[in-house]
Amino acid sequence: MLKLLTPTASHHVTPAIRFRSTPVKSLLFKQLTLLTGWNRTSYELGRRAFSSELDSDAKSSATTTVSTKPHLDDCLTVIALPLPHKPLIPGFYMPIYVKDPKVLAALQESRRQQALYAGAFLFKDDASTDSSSSSETENILEKLKGKELLNRIHEVGTLAKISSIQGEQVILIGRRRLRITEMVSEDPLTVKVDHLKDKPYDKDDDVIKATYFQVMSTLRDVLKTTSLWRDQVRTYTQACSLHIWHSLRHIGEFNYPRLADFGAGISGANKHQNQGVLEELDVHKRLELTLELVKKEVEINKIQESIAKAVEEKFSGDRRRIILKEQINAIKKELGVETDNKSALSEKFRGRVDPIKDKIPEHVLKVIEEELKKLQLLETSSSEYDVTYNYLDWLTVLPWGKFSDENFDVLRAEKILDEDHYGLSDVKERILEFIAVGRLRGTSQGKIICLSGPPGVGKTSIGRSIARALDRKFFRFSVGGLSDVAEIKGHRRTYIGAMPGKMVQCLKNVGTENPLVLIDEIDKLGVRCHDGDPASAMLELLDPEQNANFLDHYLNVTIDLSKVLFVCTANVTDTIPSPLLDRMEVITLSGYITDEKMHIARDYLVKTARRDCGIKPEQVDVSDAALLSLIENYCREAGVRNLQKQIEKVFRKIALKLVRKGAASAEVPAISDDVTTDNGDTKSLAKTDLESPETSADGSTVLTDELATGDTKESKTEQSGEVDETVEKLMIDESNLSEGSTVLTDDLATGDLTESTTEQSGEVAEKFMIDESNLSDYIGKPVFQAEKIYKQTPVGVVMGLAWTSMGGSTLYIETTFVEEGEGKGGLHITGRLGDVMKESAEIAHTVARRIMLEKKPENKFFANSKLHLHVPAGATPKDGPSAGCTMITSLLSLASKKPVRKDLAMTGEVTLTGRILAIGGVKEKTIAAKRSQVKVIIFPEANRRDFDELAENVKEGLEVHFVNEYEQIFELAFGYDH
């Protein structure tokens, strides 16, 4: 053992003596000195440090005679340390983390025994770890032990000096290449190794020299351009200074193998490429591999430089524009042409505030002053500056203390409502009452009007008419499907792109504090979600007790909305949240009857559609019969929106026909001026002959300007008895007759024209007559058929009345016999009935059996008969509490084999005791009954008041009976003479 360790001491001492005698003169060392900051001082510091270490080692060896530090060649059994990310190149250092306590303890024990070396081997990849992260790879390493770990590491690795151990961190410095020969122990993994030496090579070989210098040249280029590589070189030299300086001095030159290792170590190559360099023992091939890696880095650097240059140019251009802009602003400020941007903005905001300063609330004025001071302190380039500017803009643009003068003239309001809407007398009356109360009080605030009714009845337009009657500004927004509270109360200013709520935007748009705000589709308000409860936000907005201090999240100051008149619209009130509905005054718009639709269509819709399509009144005539057919067979809904669409469709088709005929006539040659008489003579008509009346040779008047302009009046003649004879003599050459021209016939003389042609300025205008016979040519086949299916109502069939979203309709209840047998009594129900109607049918069956038992005890029809009750049409869902009396009547009709009156319709719900309960939709049901030529209607007694409030034209021609008990209906339905 003593002999074995003796050469080690001399190995450490001898280089120290040589190190002091000769300086390093490596070519690459000089380049590194220039590029990385190495200088003579660094050289001396490193030399002295290394010399002092060697001197101390020499002294120690002199006193102890034998050194205990093993020589590198003696390290043949080492602890194997797996490297997960990159192999350790000789001459470089690498910190690793050892989490296995056994391995860590073995390394510390080796250091205590002066065995300062371990083996570092790269961990192999497999299919399961190719896509895994570094943390997953480290977890796998912790689980592998013994042979499993040996099979997962590369055979060729690096003999590494254990520089230091701090906790779990172990710093290794690569020294030599190793190859594993066999495993010694499993935990920790200890292996026997062979030291690998480079293959012999000729230093004077030209190819090797050329490759060597090419690598050096490339390294020099990369070190010049890449600061990251220079930092790596500094780190490399600082961490391994003793080893590098000793290696450089000991060898005398930065030789070929070390240059190859150096280039591969500081490159950004992946672990497989570095492992290839590590395993290569042919110096020339190793230089070539390193050259390839370094060249690749050069190309990457070029791409990085081009990207950096492009980005730099962009930013330099932006900076240049900013500097020039600031210089321009400074010059303008010096010349007095323009003040500072912030000062100008402050003056603008103060210009808005100062005239109305006494009208702005104190708390708002205080916030404005604070924000103006803040604006002066902020830099224009900061994001907070834009936020503050927008906030001040909104605060100062609101109409603080500005109101529009209200007009409470009831007569004027009545005139405006009549101009804008036909019918709806009950609705108009209620609105006029509201305006009258406002006149007496001096204000109309404190009320929330809700206009409820089917689509197209004019709810939105009535709101606009109220605003016009009161001389208030009008603003409309829809809340249908709205679920975000921020739409109502605004976003908080902390969010990017924050905006105030709809009401603040409304005040800015209208410019007054007392507009009329129409909130559309309030029955379709969204439900509570993560964005808040919109119903609660609407309650704060609409409630007169709360909206005097309405807080918008964006403004963060309270504003007074008590002067705003809110009008809401809804199709149904059932879906409006109860707290909201409780604060509203509901005005119901049930819809228009046929009479009212006729007036609206004739006086407004036809004229509007004709004007919008660019058609002149004399070109189209729409008959009342056509409008009535359009209303009855195509547009039965309560409103007139669909009616307007159908009328516009008719006029669009007429416009297309006019344009097509005009284009066709423009392409046809002009009509010949030659007129042939019956005796074969040809007469040429001059232009003046058509412009002014002239008498022909036989005394009749030739074609006048009236005929040329399409006037259908008869041409005047000096001898009236010869008109027919003269016209017959004028034969127009058919070869010159255009498609759009009208042939002169005997009808011209009699004035009986169904279609006249006007030729003005090259255009041909045709008179179109729209009546019931040709209506389907324009809008297709009728959508609705007659609701009255039966001319004579059969046994078991009774007409009921139903309310629908389209206004109202008749509804037949049909009952038929299925089979008879002892104890087989029962009822089968069809027609897509809801739960309420199914219960009504069961109640009706029970009440009908009771009534039949009372009136005809011997009749066992219900006890022994299985019945089927159906409500057409089966595809339409039906539900509601108003069909009970109709079902009972249908069952009793079948049981007594007696039909009801053919002109009878009824509605009402029945209890088990036979009481008739009130129903809804009296107006709609009455209109539906009139449409089906019903003469007799049965209503519950509780609905008498609703019927009395109907217009006279709705009640006209109807015999209405109001009942409390079903016994009364029985007498009305069956107590008549056949």
Summary of the structure (lengths in Angstrom):
residues: 978
radius of gyration: 51.9
end to end distance: 140.7
largest distance: 162.1
contacts: 2989
relative contact order: 0.04
helix: 49%
strand: 16%
